[in-house]
Amino acid sequence: MPAPHHTSRRPAVPTPAASGAGREVLCGFALALFLVSGSWSLARVAGVEPMVIWQPRVWAVIVLVALAFMPARGRAGGRARGRSVLGAELAWLGFSLVSITWAPELELAEDQAVDLALLIAVAVALHRLAHTSRIERLASTLRSSLLVLLLGLAALALLGGVGGRMAVLGGGPNVFGRNMGLLCLLALERALCFGVARSRSRGWWLPVWALVACVAAGLVALSGSRGAMISTVIAAGLLLMLGRARLSRRLAVALGVLGLFVGLLVLTPLGDRVIESFASRVLNLLVADRYVSSRDQIYLIALEGGATRPIAGHGLASFAAQTPWPYAHNLALDAWFETGAIGVALLGLYLGRSALLLARVGTSGRELWVAIALLILVGAQFSGGRYDARALLVCVALALALPRPMPRVRRSP
């Protein structure tokens, strides 16, 4: 008589891939929080003494670094091509941090030193994650988390009314404009469905994401930031041009978004405010009155002031210490004034090496991150310092780490 056959279920043992998935999801969310939260602190609402530990960005970076350096079971297809870019980035940020030793006001420099320390920590963590995790999952979580957080900021702005130049959580109109430009790109990418299954692009999601892109573009205009307007238009154009979707689909999305935006302007109260803001900030101030918010004066001061110490500059946060403005409103001029020719050369090395490698690996599967990087880079020529360019650094690192997408194989009948 044959022995009875017993089947026993063994308890599921988490595989390295399954155990790493949660880490990558947490890293993606922490990275999104770091990009969106800025230097906002809970001390503003808690009524306590302002301290660095009250800033959500610090918590996000601590979590990101801790997860990045968790023991990993082997490599997960990491990419070594970004090593030289990381070296150039750390050289630029590191020299900027070292310039605190000749800063004119240590108290001002300490705040910027915290910014630089966080940027360096994120750069090292991303390099580690590119070698020990599935960077595609991290990038997907980052994209989704950014959408949720930025939609929340847009909702807060709309619920608060549309009077004056828009801003939320004390970030200022320029920061808000860049964030809404980022939301516009994310929604536009979803409408085009880059790297997403075609089945998801059917139905009513296409007009929904197109409408989100239109509202985000309107909020960019309501911020009054002309730099954000210019950078959003350029980056959106690049995203449409680089897309892997069929040309007919890209044209349909572009025309659909344009039509919805015109309808938003003509048929809604929000559109009236957008038209009024654009006419005031661009047509009247910029074109008619040639008013550039003192940018010409700021740039001249940065150029002439940097020339007095052309080798290593005046030190960290010296522009805020010696002028009425917190920074030079231009990434290169900021480096020139505070870190001199050495800082400009290191910044140029980082940007040049990044552009060279991105051109070499191509944009397939990286369209969104390249477009966001361009958005931040163009915006950095009008407003923002090193820390405000953090999304540029993150997106370049992701674009270089992501593998090429697998070509679709048609099934034979």
Protein Blocks (a to p, Z undefined) as FASTA:
>chain_A
ZZddddddddddddfklmmmmmmmmmmmmmmmmmmnmmadfklmnopacdfklpmklmmm
mmmmmmmmgccedjehiafklmmmmmmmmmmmmmmmmmmmmcfblklmmmmmmmmmmmmm
mmmmmmmmmmmccfklmmmmmmmmmmmmmmmmmmmmmmnopehjddeehlojklmmmmmm
mmmmmmmmmmnogoiafklmgcjllmmmmmmmmmmmmmmmmnopaklmmmmmmmmmmmmm
mpmbdfklmmmmmmmmmmmmmmmmmmpmklmmmmmmmmmmmmmmmmmnopgghmmmmmmm
mmmmmmmmmmnonbehklmmmmcbfbeoiaklmmmmmnojmlmmmmmmmmmmmmmmmmmn
opnhplmmmmmmmmmmmmmmmgccfklmmmmmmmmmmmmmpccddddddddZZ
